[in-house]
Amino acid sequence: MTDLSGRVALVTGGTRGIGLATARALAEVGATVVLTGRDESRAKEAAATAGAAAGLVLDVTDAKAVATLVRGVAKEHGKLDIVVANAGIMVDALLGMIKEDLVDTTLSTNVAGTLHTVQAAARAMMRKKTGSIVVLASVVGEYGSAGQTVYAASKAAVANIARSAAKELGRSGIRVNAVAPGVIDTDLTSGLSEEAKAENAGRTPLGRLGTAEDVAKVIRFLVSDEASFVTGQVLGVDGGLVL
């Protein structure tokens, strides 16, 4: 069984869905977990629910705030072993209906926010010459989807942040990977109709939608010693949806 006792982990966007499930999954196997969210009360409530050490406020689009928080976590706990850059948004829009603010908000959160987090994590981990970072990509970023052009572009960028950072940071003992979830039954997909959910489940070889826990378990594997020779990968967690 995976044992993360003595490891310090940071999970951004950890107040719900995949982030919350990941925080819980890491804490269950001994990690000291700090999670973040945009709302203070929700972050604290999520931390208590997940068994995390703290729930802190963070806007990942603010590079200085990300750097300050990551330094603070590393200083308080003496190190930072694991970072899961989960914070992100998904807003659908047909190509002809995409507005400038949708582009700006999606790219600043999903792309710049992930980049800020990876950059700050790398700086903290380089002191110990070890660490594991996981970012949240998507099957949409690999294969595209009608009505999700901006989201797909942002997640393609996230996947390549993982690949490029892995090449750069490997010599420093830092692994970087991405997970690419398929259709996962979380708040992000709550706007789908029951018919749409059933259709997606029917297109998936395993015959169901994924759960946040399905993704969290894969993230837990990737940050553990069991994946010590795995880096630069974009691992699909999609029930075979893209086969």
PyMOL commands that set and color helices and strands:
alter all, ss='L'
color gray80, all
select helices_A, chain A and resi 17-28+40-50+63-77+95-97+100-126+139-143+149-172+187-189+194-203+212-223+225-227
alter helices_A, ss='H'
color red, helices_A
select strands_A, chain A and resi 8-12+32-37+54-57+82-85+131-136+174-181+234-237
alter strands_A, ss='S'
color yellow, strands_A
deselect
rebuild
show_as cartoon
